Amino acid sequence: MTTCRVPRDLAAVTTIRTDAEVNPRDVGVSRAGVAAIWQAVERLYQSGIHPAIQLCVRRGGEVLIDRAIGHTSGNGPDDPPDAKKVLVTPDTPFNIYSASKAISAMLIHLLDQRGQLHLDDVVCEYIPEFGVHGKEWITIRHVLTHRAGIPNLPPEMMRLENLEHDERILRLLCDAQPTSRAGRQLAYHAITGGFVLAEVVRRVTGKSIRTLLETEIRDPLGMRWMSFGARPRDIKHVAVNYFTGPPPLPPMSTVLNRALGVEFRQVVDLTNDPRFLRAIVPSGNGVTNANELSTFYQLLLNGGELNGVRIFEPRTVRRATSEQSYLEIDFMLAFPLRYGMGFMLGAERMSPYGPDTPHAYGHIGFTNIISWADPERQVAAALLTSGKPLLYPQVYHLFDILRQIGQACPKVRAQSAAPVVSRIKRPAAKPRAARRARATA
């Protein structure tokens, strides 16, 4: 078991943005409920699997929890004891891996909303050279729902020397042979789909998908980080990822190797490389923090408007998050999942977002990154981690965080996807004394 060193004094490695967190009772949550959520985070951290953890939970549009624990760098399993340790804070950007898919999908939905493309258009209408080897019937909808038939990643695609060259990636996509007819099978497209969507965006708008994200979502909402990859000057601020946990073993390691195109342990080294972080990998290198990512889901929870800025129409959000497949076996992941168009959907029992979350939508990321919105509880949340295990016994603590969030935040209105901020009963506001964030290096 590969783990990091866990200090005895957890307060010394914890940062709480106390000036942002509201009184829990103002949003229908008890202080004991908040304490139980954070205690579950501390137990996960104490497992040594994750050198850094961030959690941001919004309830009814207000920040309930915005905290971080651990170190951005210097305390990984392979770091020497005397390495310089950098404290993680709620502002620290992380690579969110596949959780990026929901963001890239919403950019496609935005262009559809504006009439610049249509979801049932075939991809080769925008990328003519893509329509070979039987790929001429693949639609944009097929890509969003993991039914395009091109889930397997050519090993050359993830070579660092290729990632910063769009023309090389495009050539590999065009040369790819589908594994099944478009629309026939559900098979998770770990990386390929994002590159296809990015090229469609470039052909339609003349801009990169990174520029579209920054100008249409990040900047209007006043975010600092949210982008695909990071600017060269900012790479040093991105949390370092570490391979942790037991050695990866088949069959899970085989499944992931096939999906990602590289061996499991190599993924960590590859995604820490500056060349990867400079590149645009729409399905795998979104860079942001938990606060910003939960803001994105709050935007969706509000029907596409936040802080007076409207980005999406309500029907655009409803369509993107509507069910497209119901607990169908995913031929890539070998597991039954519910999918929307760019989102993994929740369920009553086997849900990525905790028990009894059938109306939740979001996306997970390699390997213990979870971001979601739960309309019934009016929760928008993001849990980011820097440890990259495959399977490990202490994963129970990860699931317990989700369970505690669900218990602390009772359902506000059953089966409702509409904003219900005003329906959460709150006592009269009381003045709060200024509080200082606890952040000790």
VEXDREN-2710 file (C-alpha; in Angstrom, 1 decimal):
% VEXDREN-2710
k/r/px/py/pz
1/MET/0.0/0.0/0.0
2/THR/1.5/3.3/-1.1
3/THR/0.4/6.2/1.1
4/CYS/1.5/9.7/2.1
5/ARG/2.6/10.8/5.6
6/VAL/-0.3/12.0/7.7
7/PRO/0.5/14.6/10.4
8/ARG/-1.0/14.2/13.8
9/ASP/-2.3/17.8/13.9
10/LEU/-5.0/17.9/11.2
11/ALA/-5.8/21.6/12.0
12/ALA/-2.2/22.5/11.0
13/VAL/-2.9/21.3/7.4
14/THR/-6.5/22.5/7.2
15/THR/-7.7/25.7/5.6
16/ILE/-11.3/26.8/6.0
17/ARG/-12.7/29.7/4.1
18/THR/-14.7/30.9/7.0
19/ASP/-15.6/34.2/5.5
20/ALA/-17.5/32.4/2.8
21/GLU/-19.3/29.7/4.7
22/VAL/-22.8/30.6/5.8
23/ASN/-24.5/29.7/9.0
24/PRO/-25.7/26.1/8.3
25/ARG/-29.1/26.8/9.8
26/ASP/-29.6/29.5/7.2
27/VAL/-29.8/26.8/4.5
28/GLY/-31.6/24.2/6.5
29/VAL/-28.6/22.2/7.7
30/SER/-27.4/21.6/11.3
31/ARG/-24.0/22.3/12.5
32/ALA/-23.7/18.7/13.5
33/GLY/-24.4/17.8/9.9
34/VAL/-21.5/20.0/8.6
35/ALA/-19.2/18.6/11.3
36/ALA/-20.1/15.0/10.2
37/ILE/-19.3/15.8/6.6
38/TRP/-15.9/17.3/7.5
39/GLN/-15.1/14.4/9.9
40/ALA/-15.6/12.0/7.0
41/VAL/-13.2/14.1/4.9
42/GLU/-10.6/13.9/7.7
43/ARG/-11.0/10.1/7.9
44/LEU/-10.4/9.9/4.2
45/TYR/-7.3/12.1/4.6
46/GLN/-6.0/10.0/7.5
47/SER/-6.0/6.9/5.3
48/GLY/-2.9/8.4/3.6
49/ILE/-4.4/7.8/0.1
50/HIS/-4.8/11.5/-0.7
51/PRO/-2.1/14.0/0.0
52/ALA/-4.6/16.8/-0.7
53/ILE/-8.4/17.0/-0.6
54/GLN/-10.7/19.9/-1.4
55/LEU/-14.4/20.0/-0.8
56/CYS/-16.9/22.7/-1.7
57/VAL/-20.6/22.2/-1.0
58/ARG/-23.3/24.7/-2.0
59/ARG/-26.8/24.4/-0.5
60/GLY/-29.6/26.6/-1.8
61/GLY/-27.0/28.7/-3.7
62/GLU/-25.0/29.5/-0.5
63/VAL/-21.6/28.1/0.3
64/LEU/-22.0/25.6/3.1
65/ILE/-18.5/24.1/3.1
66/ASP/-15.3/25.4/1.3
67/ARG/-12.3/23.7/2.8
68/ALA/-9.1/21.9/2.0
69/ILE/-6.8/19.6/3.9
70/GLY/-3.2/18.3/3.2
71/HIS/-0.5/19.5/0.8
72/THR/-0.4/20.5/-2.8
73/SER/3.1/19.1/-3.1
74/GLY/6.0/17.8/-1.0
75/ASN/4.1/15.1/1.0
76/GLY/3.6/12.4/-1.6
77/PRO/4.7/8.8/-1.2
78/ASP/7.8/9.3/-3.2
79/ASP/8.7/12.8/-1.8
80/PRO/11.7/12.8/0.7
81/PRO/10.9/13.7/4.3
82/ASP/12.7/17.0/4.0
83/ALA/10.9/18.1/0.8
84/LYS/9.3/21.5/0.8
85/LYS/5.7/21.1/1.7
86/VAL/3.1/23.4/0.1
87/LEU/-0.2/23.7/2.0
88/VAL/-3.3/23.1/-0.1
89/THR/-6.0/25.8/0.2
90/PRO/-9.5/26.2/-1.3
91/ASP/-7.9/28.3/-4.0
92/THR/-5.5/25.7/-5.2
93/PRO/-6.3/24.5/-8.8
94/PHE/-6.5/20.7/-9.5
95/ASN/-6.6/18.8/-12.7
96/ILE/-10.1/17.4/-12.7
97/TYR/-9.5/14.7/-15.4
98/SER/-12.8/13.3/-16.7
99/ALA/-14.9/15.6/-14.7
100/SER/-14.0/18.0/-17.5
101/LYS/-16.4/16.2/-19.8
102/ALA/-19.4/17.9/-18.4
103/ILE/-17.9/21.3/-19.0
104/SER/-16.9/20.5/-22.6
105/ALA/-20.4/19.0/-23.2
106/MET/-22.1/22.2/-22.0
107/LEU/-20.1/24.2/-24.5
108/ILE/-21.5/22.1/-27.3
109/HIS/-25.0/22.5/-25.9
110/LEU/-24.3/26.3/-25.8
111/LEU/-23.5/26.3/-29.5
112/ASP/-26.7/24.2/-30.2
113/GLN/-28.7/26.7/-28.1
114/ARG/-27.3/29.5/-30.4
115/GLY/-28.1/27.5/-33.6
116/GLN/-24.5/27.3/-34.6
117/LEU/-24.8/23.5/-34.7
118/HIS/-27.3/20.8/-34.1
119/LEU/-26.8/17.7/-31.9
120/ASP/-28.1/15.3/-34.5
121/ASP/-25.7/16.6/-37.2
122/VAL/-23.1/14.1/-38.3
123/VAL/-19.6/15.1/-37.2
124/CYS/-18.3/15.0/-40.8
125/GLU/-20.5/17.9/-41.8
126/TYR/-18.1/20.0/-39.8
127/ILE/-15.0/17.8/-40.2
128/PRO/-15.3/16.2/-43.7
129/GLU/-12.0/14.2/-43.3
130/PHE/-13.4/12.5/-40.3
131/GLY/-16.1/10.6/-42.3
132/VAL/-14.0/7.6/-43.3
133/HIS/-13.8/3.9/-42.2
134/GLY/-17.4/3.9/-41.3
135/LYS/-17.4/7.0/-39.2
136/GLU/-19.6/9.0/-41.6
137/TRP/-22.7/8.3/-39.5
138/ILE/-21.4/9.4/-36.2
139/THR/-23.4/12.4/-34.8
140/ILE/-22.6/14.9/-32.2
141/ARG/-25.2/13.3/-30.0
142/HIS/-23.4/9.9/-30.4
143/VAL/-20.2/11.5/-29.1
144/LEU/-22.0/13.1/-26.1
145/THR/-23.7/9.9/-25.1
146/HIS/-20.6/7.6/-25.6
147/ARG/-22.2/5.8/-28.5
148/ALA/-19.8/7.0/-31.3
149/GLY/-18.1/3.6/-31.5
150/ILE/-14.6/5.0/-31.1
151/PRO/-13.9/4.5/-27.3
152/ASN/-10.4/3.0/-27.7
153/LEU/-7.6/5.5/-27.6
154/PRO/-4.7/5.0/-30.0
155/PRO/-1.5/5.0/-27.8
156/GLU/0.1/7.7/-30.0
157/MET/-2.7/10.1/-29.0
158/MET/-1.5/10.5/-25.5
159/ARG/2.2/11.0/-26.4
160/LEU/3.2/14.3/-24.9
161/GLU/4.9/15.4/-28.1
162/ASN/1.6/15.1/-29.9
163/LEU/-0.8/16.7/-27.4
164/GLU/0.1/20.3/-28.3
165/HIS/-0.3/19.7/-32.0
166/ASP/-4.0/19.8/-33.0
167/GLU/-3.2/18.6/-36.5
168/ARG/-1.6/15.4/-35.2
169/ILE/-4.5/14.6/-32.9
170/LEU/-7.0/15.2/-35.8
171/ARG/-5.1/12.9/-38.1
172/LEU/-5.2/10.1/-35.5
173/LEU/-9.0/10.7/-35.0
174/CYS/-9.6/10.5/-38.7
175/ASP/-7.5/7.4/-39.1
176/ALA/-9.3/5.6/-36.2
177/GLN/-11.3/2.5/-36.9
178/PRO/-14.6/2.3/-35.0
179/THR/-15.2/-0.7/-32.9
180/SER/-18.9/-0.7/-33.5
181/ARG/-21.5/1.0/-35.6
182/ALA/-22.5/4.5/-34.4
183/GLY/-25.4/4.4/-31.9
184/ARG/-25.2/0.6/-31.4
185/GLN/-23.2/0.2/-28.1
186/LEU/-22.7/2.2/-25.0
187/ALA/-18.9/2.4/-24.4
188/TYR/-17.3/5.1/-22.4
189/HIS/-15.1/7.4/-24.5
190/ALA/-12.5/8.4/-22.0
191/ILE/-10.5/10.8/-24.1
192/THR/-11.4/10.5/-27.8
193/GLY/-14.8/12.2/-27.6
194/GLY/-13.4/15.4/-26.2
195/PHE/-11.0/15.8/-29.0
196/VAL/-13.8/15.3/-31.6
197/LEU/-16.0/17.9/-29.8
198/ALA/-13.0/20.4/-29.6
199/GLU/-12.4/20.1/-33.3
200/VAL/-16.1/20.7/-34.0
201/VAL/-16.0/23.8/-31.8
202/ARG/-13.0/25.1/-33.7
203/ARG/-14.6/24.5/-37.1
204/VAL/-17.8/26.2/-36.0
205/THR/-16.5/29.2/-34.1
206/GLY/-12.9/29.6/-35.3
207/LYS/-11.9/29.5/-31.6
208/SER/-10.3/26.8/-29.5
209/ILE/-12.6/25.1/-27.0
210/ARG/-10.4/26.6/-24.3
211/THR/-11.1/30.1/-25.5
212/LEU/-14.8/29.4/-25.7
213/LEU/-14.8/28.1/-22.1
214/GLU/-12.9/31.1/-20.8
215/THR/-14.9/33.8/-22.7
216/GLU/-18.4/32.2/-22.3
217/ILE/-18.3/30.7/-18.8
218/ARG/-15.1/31.5/-16.8
219/ASP/-14.9/35.2/-17.3
220/PRO/-18.6/36.1/-17.1
221/LEU/-18.8/34.3/-13.7
222/GLY/-15.6/35.9/-12.4
223/MET/-13.6/32.6/-12.0
224/ARG/-9.8/32.6/-11.8
225/TRP/-8.9/29.1/-13.0
226/MET/-11.5/27.2/-14.9
227/SER/-9.9/26.2/-18.2
228/PHE/-8.6/23.3/-20.2
229/GLY/-5.0/23.0/-19.1
230/ALA/-3.2/26.0/-17.6
231/ARG/-1.1/28.8/-18.8
232/PRO/2.7/28.1/-18.6
233/ARG/3.1/30.7/-15.8
234/ASP/0.3/29.0/-13.7
235/ILE/1.4/25.3/-14.0
236/LYS/3.5/25.6/-10.8
237/HIS/0.3/26.3/-8.9
238/VAL/-1.6/23.1/-10.0
239/ALA/-1.8/20.4/-7.4
240/VAL/0.6/17.5/-8.0
241/ASN/-1.0/14.1/-8.4
242/TYR/0.5/11.0/-6.8
243/PHE/0.0/7.3/-7.4
244/THR/-1.2/5.8/-4.2
245/GLY/-2.9/2.7/-2.9
246/PRO/-2.3/-1.0/-3.7
247/PRO/-0.7/-2.1/-7.0
248/PRO/-3.3/-1.9/-9.8
249/LEU/-4.4/-5.4/-10.8
250/PRO/-6.6/-6.9/-13.5
251/PRO/-9.3/-6.8/-14.5
252/MET/-9.8/-3.2/-13.5
253/SER/-6.3/-2.1/-14.5
254/THR/-6.8/-3.8/-17.9
255/VAL/-10.1/-1.9/-18.4
256/LEU/-8.5/1.4/-17.6
257/ASN/-5.4/0.8/-19.7
258/ARG/-7.7/0.1/-22.7
259/ALA/-9.7/3.3/-22.0
260/LEU/-6.8/5.6/-21.4
261/GLY/-4.3/4.2/-23.8
262/VAL/-1.5/4.1/-21.3
263/GLU/-0.7/1.9/-18.2
264/PHE/-2.4/3.0/-15.0
265/ARG/0.7/4.2/-13.1
266/GLN/1.9/6.1/-16.2
267/VAL/-1.2/8.3/-16.2
268/VAL/0.0/10.1/-13.1
269/ASP/3.4/10.9/-14.5
270/LEU/1.9/11.9/-17.8
271/THR/-0.7/14.3/-16.3
272/ASN/1.8/16.0/-14.0
273/ASP/4.0/16.8/-17.0
274/PRO/3.9/20.5/-18.0
275/ARG/3.4/19.5/-21.6
276/PHE/0.1/17.8/-20.7
277/LEU/-1.0/20.8/-18.6
278/ARG/-0.2/23.2/-21.4
279/ALA/-2.3/21.2/-23.9
280/ILE/-6.0/21.2/-24.4
281/VAL/-7.5/17.8/-23.5
282/PRO/-11.2/18.5/-23.2
283/SER/-12.0/15.1/-21.7
284/GLY/-9.2/15.0/-19.3
285/ASN/-7.4/18.2/-18.3
286/GLY/-9.8/20.7/-17.0
287/VAL/-8.0/22.9/-14.4
288/THR/-10.1/24.5/-11.6
289/ASN/-10.8/24.2/-7.9
290/ALA/-13.7/22.8/-5.9
291/ASN/-15.3/26.2/-5.4
292/GLU/-15.3/27.0/-9.1
293/LEU/-16.5/23.6/-10.1
294/SER/-19.4/23.7/-7.6
295/THR/-20.2/27.2/-9.0
296/PHE/-20.5/25.6/-12.5
297/TYR/-23.0/23.1/-11.1
298/GLN/-24.8/25.9/-9.3
299/LEU/-25.2/27.6/-12.6
300/LEU/-26.9/24.5/-14.0
301/LEU/-29.0/24.0/-10.9
302/ASN/-30.3/27.6/-11.3
303/GLY/-31.4/26.8/-14.9
304/GLY/-28.4/28.4/-16.6
305/GLU/-28.3/31.8/-14.7
306/LEU/-26.1/32.8/-11.8
307/ASN/-25.5/36.2/-10.2
308/GLY/-27.5/38.0/-12.8
309/VAL/-25.6/36.4/-15.7
310/ARG/-27.5/34.1/-18.0
311/ILE/-25.4/31.6/-20.0
312/PHE/-27.8/28.7/-20.7
313/GLU/-31.5/28.6/-21.3
314/PRO/-33.3/26.3/-18.8
315/ARG/-34.3/23.9/-21.6
316/THR/-30.7/23.6/-22.6
317/VAL/-29.8/22.4/-19.1
318/ARG/-32.8/20.1/-19.0
319/ARG/-31.8/18.5/-22.3
320/ALA/-28.2/18.1/-21.4
321/THR/-29.0/16.3/-18.1
322/SER/-31.9/14.2/-19.3
323/GLU/-31.6/10.5/-19.3
324/GLN/-30.2/8.9/-22.5
325/SER/-29.4/5.4/-21.2
326/TYR/-30.7/3.6/-18.2
327/LEU/-28.3/1.3/-16.3
328/GLU/-27.1/-0.1/-19.5
329/ILE/-23.9/-2.1/-19.4
330/ASP/-21.1/0.1/-20.5
331/PHE/-18.9/-2.1/-22.8
332/MET/-15.8/-0.1/-21.9
333/LEU/-16.2/0.1/-18.1
334/ALA/-18.1/-3.2/-17.8
335/PHE/-20.6/-1.5/-15.4
336/PRO/-24.2/-0.3/-15.7
337/LEU/-24.5/3.5/-15.7
338/ARG/-27.1/6.1/-16.4
339/TYR/-25.9/8.8/-18.9
340/GLY/-27.2/12.1/-20.0
341/MET/-25.6/14.1/-22.9
342/GLY/-22.2/14.7/-21.3
343/PHE/-23.2/13.8/-17.7
344/MET/-23.2/10.7/-15.5
345/LEU/-26.6/10.5/-13.8
346/GLY/-27.4/9.4/-10.2
347/ALA/-29.5/6.6/-9.0
348/GLU/-31.4/5.5/-5.9
349/ARG/-28.8/2.9/-4.9
350/MET/-25.7/2.6/-7.1
351/SER/-25.0/6.2/-7.6
352/PRO/-21.7/8.1/-8.0
353/TYR/-23.2/10.9/-5.8
354/GLY/-24.3/8.9/-2.7
355/PRO/-27.4/7.0/-1.8
356/ASP/-30.9/8.1/-2.9
357/THR/-29.7/10.6/-5.6
358/PRO/-31.9/9.6/-8.6
359/HIS/-32.1/13.1/-10.0
360/ALA/-28.5/14.1/-9.5
361/TYR/-26.2/14.7/-12.4
362/GLY/-22.5/15.4/-12.7
363/HIS/-19.3/13.6/-13.6
364/ILE/-16.5/11.7/-11.9
365/GLY/-12.8/12.1/-12.6
366/PHE/-9.7/9.9/-12.4
367/THR/-9.8/8.4/-9.8
368/ASN/-11.5/9.9/-6.8
369/ILE/-12.8/13.2/-8.2
370/ILE/-16.6/13.8/-8.0
371/SER/-18.6/16.8/-9.0
372/TRP/-22.4/17.0/-9.1
373/ALA/-25.7/18.8/-8.6
374/ASP/-28.6/17.3/-6.8
375/PRO/-31.8/19.3/-7.6
376/GLU/-33.8/17.5/-4.8
377/ARG/-31.4/18.7/-2.1
378/GLN/-30.4/21.9/-3.9
379/VAL/-26.8/20.8/-3.5
380/ALA/-24.0/21.7/-5.9
381/ALA/-20.7/20.1/-4.8
382/ALA/-17.2/19.2/-5.9
383/LEU/-14.8/16.8/-4.1
384/LEU/-11.2/17.0/-5.5
385/THR/-8.3/14.7/-4.5
386/SER/-4.7/14.4/-5.5
387/GLY/-4.2/10.7/-4.7
388/LYS/-4.6/8.4/-7.7
389/PRO/-5.4/4.9/-6.4
390/LEU/-7.3/2.2/-8.3
391/LEU/-9.1/0.2/-5.6
392/TYR/-8.3/0.4/-1.9
393/PRO/-10.1/-0.6/1.3
394/GLN/-10.4/2.9/2.6
395/VAL/-12.6/3.9/-0.3
396/TYR/-15.4/3.5/2.2
397/HIS/-14.5/6.9/3.6
398/LEU/-15.0/8.5/0.2
399/PHE/-18.5/7.1/-0.1
400/ASP/-19.1/8.1/3.5
401/ILE/-18.5/11.8/2.5
402/LEU/-21.2/11.5/-0.1
403/ARG/-23.5/9.8/2.4
404/GLN/-23.0/12.5/5.0
405/ILE/-23.7/15.3/2.5
406/GLY/-27.0/13.6/1.6
407/GLN/-27.9/13.1/5.2
408/ALA/-27.0/16.7/6.2
409/CYS/-28.9/18.2/3.3
410/PRO/-32.4/16.9/3.4
411/LYS/-34.5/16.9/0.2
412/VAL/-36.2/20.3/-0.2
413/ARG/-38.8/19.2/-2.8
414/ALA/-39.1/15.8/-4.2
415/GLN/-38.4/15.3/-7.9
416/SER/-37.8/19.0/-8.6
417/ALA/-35.2/20.3/-10.9
418/ALA/-36.2/23.9/-10.6
419/PRO/-34.2/26.4/-8.4
420/VAL/-35.6/26.2/-4.9
421/VAL/-33.4/28.7/-3.0
422/SER/-36.4/30.6/-1.9
423/ARG/-38.2/27.5/-0.7
424/ILE/-35.5/26.7/2.0
425/LYS/-36.9/28.1/5.2
426/ARG/-34.3/30.2/6.9
427/PRO/-34.5/32.1/10.2
428/ALA/-34.0/35.9/10.3
429/ALA/-30.4/36.7/9.4
430/LYS/-28.2/37.6/12.3
431/PRO/-25.0/39.7/12.1
432/ARG/-21.9/37.5/11.9
433/ALA/-18.7/38.6/13.5
434/ALA/-15.8/38.6/11.1
435/ARG/-14.0/35.3/11.1
436/ARG/-10.5/34.5/10.1
437/ALA/-9.5/31.5/7.9
438/ARG/-7.4/28.9/9.7
439/ALA/-4.4/28.2/7.5
440/THR/-1.2/27.1/9.2
441/ALA/1.6/25.8/7.0
END
